[in-house]
Amino acid sequence: MPIKRVIATDKALQLIGKLEKQHGPLMFHQSGGCCDGSQPMCFAKGEFKTGGNDVWLGEVGGCDFFMSADQFEYWKHTQLILDTTPGRGSSFSLEIPLGVRFLIRSRVFSDKELEELEI
């Protein structure tokens, strides 16, 4: 079975489901660290415009997940794990009004996993 670049915890999947009921299909973009630090941002699908400099990492909870190519160079050896934490972030991400925010945990791929990556 191929190894995924991005996965989600049960708490993150539950929050995605709740947000989808309110906003319809969703997408994620891993922020590059400007105003929002370096947190994943959740948008209604198509609300955030991706371009040729964005890398599609796969789907998480049925939602496309993107990251800028420059940032991907730093993260390409890790699996991103989408999770949630209590607290109000300072971004435009859809979960912020709920008093929670998405965050990324990561782990380094083994050499064998790197050979079996999905993309």
URRACOR-V102292 format. One record per backbone hydrogen bond with DSSP energy under -1.0 kcal/mol. NH is the residue of the N-H (numbers start at 1). CO is the residue of the C=O. Records with the same first field share a line. If there is no record, write none. Layout:
NH=CO + CO
This chain:
3=116
7=80
9=82
13=9
14=10
15=11
16=12
17=13
18=14
19=15
20=16
21=17
22=18
23=19
24=20
27=43
28=64
29=41
30=66
31=39
41=29
43=27
45=25
47=44
54=51
55=67
57=65
60=63
63=60
65=58
66=28
67=55
69=53
72=68
73=69
74=71
75=71
76=72
78=75
79=107
80=5
81=105
82=7
83=103
85=101
87=99
94=42
96=93
98=95
99=96
101=85
103=83
105=81
107=79
109=77
114=110
115=111
118=3
